[in-house]
Amino acid sequence: MLIIPAIDIKDGKCVRLTRGDFGQQKIYLDNPRDMAIIWRKQNAKMLHVVDLDAALTGKLVNFDRIADIVQTVDIPVQVGGGIRSVEDVDRYLGIGVSRVVIGSAAVTNPDLVRILLEKYSPSQIVVGIDADKGIPKIKGWTESGSMQDYELALQMKDMGVQRIIYTDISRDGMMQGIGYESTRRFAMKAGVKVTASGGVTSSDDLKRLQSLEKYGVDSVIVGKALYECNFPCQRLWYNYEKGMGIDCNFTTATIRRQCCP
């Protein structure tokens, strides 16, 4: 199962939210590019980057920051947050983004997905469904959709979408374990490739998710658990070389103590 570190950007900084609440954010690094370098040094094979400001405003506020990440690392980068037009997708794919994630627009403007799939490969267009009790949430999780999460998935599948990133909002950032049952239910009904997201706390969650591979769950996005150094092997991965220019002054005491000797 592919593990994809998440980098959420707000006001130009690398942050993590709790259940998508913009009032409950924690800043980890001032420069998201440095976070991308760290995850790459920890052998990440892909990065998941979200422009939180764009998710609220619909404008690509942190485009330059994301471009900096794409130009710095040598692995695929998928990007989401506020992507609501063909022009937005053109801009991101034009700078080398591997695939874009369509979230709110899949609910408010599904024809956009159809148009994008006519122009680009299905491997470049991913739909993100963030659900709370089975109901999709949009616009930075501030509004609700009008259908069930799996119904939206089936609609997207009919258009040609091959992969969906599924987030159980009730678990996101809570450090209380993956939404296993909700993810299993969704994957079984959707019948597409699924990237799970939200709530991964330990390696036990990853082992549980592996049992869902038969339903199409082949990857998982991990956020706070990585930032809080919840995986013992992270101690071995941190290796700050002279000249890297990475400031190891994290706000997380756990990472400073355990991972930055």
N, C-alpha and C positions, 0 to 999 in steps of 0.2 A: 504493500500500500504506500502510495506516494504521500509524504508529509510535506506540506507547503506552509512555510512561515508567513505570517500576516504582518503587514506594515500599514497601519492606519495613520493618515496624515491630517492634522487639523492645525490651522494657523501656521503652517509650514513646519510643524514639529511632529515627531513620532509619538503617538499616544495610544492608549487603550481605554475603551469605554466599558461600562458595566451595563449589560442589557441594552446597549445602544443609547444610553442616557447621556446626552451631551453635558449634563450637569455633574456627571460622575466620570471624570476623565483623569488619567494619570500620565504625565509626560515622562517618557523614558530617555529620549535623546532629542537635542535641538535640531539635528540634521538627519533626516530619514535615510540619506545615502549611507551614512556611517552604519546604520542598523542593517542595511542591505549587505554591506561588506561583512559585517559580523555573521549574519546568517549564511552567507556564501562560504565563509571560512569554516563554518560548522557543517559544510558539505550539503547545503540545501540544493535541490535540483530545480526548484522553481520558487518564485515569490508571488504573493498575492498582495497587491497594493490597492488601498482604497482612499480616495479623496473625500473625506468626510464633509468638508466645506461644500464641495460640489454636490454631494448627496442632498444637502439642504437647499442650496441656491440654484442648482441646475447649470452652474457656470464652472468651467474647469479651473478652479482657483489655484490648485497646486500643480498645474501642468508642468511647469519648469522643474519643480522638485522631482516629479516622476520621470521626466526626461533625463535628469541627472542620474537617477538610479539605473534606468535602462542602459545608459551609455557607460556606466561604471561596472556592472556585473556581466558575467559571461553565461548567464542562464536565462531561460524564458521568464518573462514577467507578465502576469495577467493583471489587468487594471479594472477597477469598478468605482462607482460613485458618481452620480450625476451625469452619466452618459445618456443623452436623450435625443441625439440627432445623428444623421449620417456624417455630418461635418465633424462632430466630436470623435466618431469612430475613425474617420479618415486621418485626423490629427494624431491620434494615438498609434494606429498601425503605421503611420508614416514615420514615426520616430523609432520604430522597432519593437513596439509592444507585441507580445506573442498572441494574446487574445484579450478581448474586451468583454466585460460583464455587463449585460443589460439588466437592470433591476426594475426600478419604478416604471420605466417606459414600457416594459413588457406588459404591464397592467393598464397603464393609461393610454398607450399608443402601440398596440400589438402589430400594427401594419409596419412599424419601423423594423421590427425583427424580420418580417417577410422581405422587406426591401434589402436589408443587410445581407440576408442569406442568398439573395439573387446576385449580390455584388462580391461577397466574400465567401471563403470556405467555411463550412460548419465548425471546423477546428478553431477558427478565429473568433467565432461569435458564441458566447456562453450566456445563459440566462441565470440570474441569481434570484432565488426565491427565499425571502426571509419571512418566516411564519411564526405566529404566536397562536398556539392552540389550533393550528391548522389553517389559520387565516393569513394570507400574505399581507405584509406591512410595506408601505412605500414612503418615499420622500423622507429619507433618514429615519424611517420607522415611526413617523409622526401621524400617518394616516393608514387606514385599512382598505384592502381590496374588497371586491364584492363576490369572490368565489373561493372555493377551497384550494389549498395549495396544490393538490394533485390534479385538480381540474385545470388550473393554469398550466401545469406541466404538460398535460395531455394536449392542450391547445398549442403550446410551443412545439411539442413533438410533431404534431401534424404539419407545422410550418417547416420542419426540417431541423429543428434544434436537436443536437445529439448529446449535449452535456448540460447539467444543471447543478449549480452550487446551492445546496440546501442548508439553511441556517435555522436552528431552533432558537428563537430569540430568548425564550425563557431560560436558556442555559448559557447564553453568550456572556462571557466575562465573569461568570459567577463562580468558577472553579469548583463546581459541584458535580462534574461528570458530564459526558456526552449525552445528548438526547437520543439514546439508543432506540427506544420504541418508536418515537416520532420519525426518526430517520428510516427505520426499517419499514414502517407503514408507508411512508412517502415513496421510497425506492421501489417497493413491491407494486404500487399502483401506477407510478410514473413510467416505468419501463424504459428508462434512459440511463446513460452513465451519470453517476452522482458523485459530486465532491461534497463530503460532509463538513459541517462547520458549526462551531458553537459549543463550548463547554468542556473541551478536552482538558483533562486535569493531570492525567498520569499515563504511564505506559499501559496500564490496565484498560484504559479507554480505547487505546489503539488496538489492543488484542481483541476487544469486543467487536470493534468495527470490522475486523478482518472476516468475521463470520457473515458479514453482509455483502461480501464481494460477489456472491452468487446472485445478488439482486442488482448488481451494477455499481455498488459503492467501491470505487477503486482508489480514492484519494481523500485526504482530510486537511483542512486548513487549521493550523494551530496558532493561537495568539498568546494570551496571557500566561499560559503554562510555560511557554518558552521564555518569556520575559522574566518570569519569577523563578526560573531555573529549577523547574519541577522534575527534570529528568537528570538523574545522576551522571549520565555520560556527558552532559554538557560541561562538566568540570574539565574533562579531557580535551574538549573542543576549543576552549578559549585559549588562544595563543597570540598574544599581542606582540608583534614584532616592531622593533625600532624602525622608525621611518614610515610606519603605516599612517600616522596622523590621526589615529582614532583615540578620542578621549575616553578613558575607562572610568569616568566619574558618573556612574549610573545613579539614579535616584533610588534604585532598588537595592536595599542593604544586602539582601540574599545574594544577588549576583556579584556585588562588590566583594563579599566575604568568601564565597565559594568558587567563583569563576574567574576572578581577577587576582591571582596570587602575586 
